[in-house]
């Protein structure tokens, strides 16, 4: 039996400020396994006021989480 490859990206849309941190934490947690397998870090990008992308970051050192803000007013 073969399994599909683990996802390398998660999209997070904040439904409220109070649960944003837990939503981002969950997305990061889901990518820890694939990041370990690929020996890379995790990149969290703010795409808009309430939208974030959490992905494996080959340029991010293994064991690190980097944040980037792509959103402008």
ABEGO torsion letter per residue (X at the ends): XBBBBBBABBBBBBABAAAAAAAAAAAAAAAAAAAAAAGBBBBBBBABAABBBBBBBAABBBGBBBBBBABBX
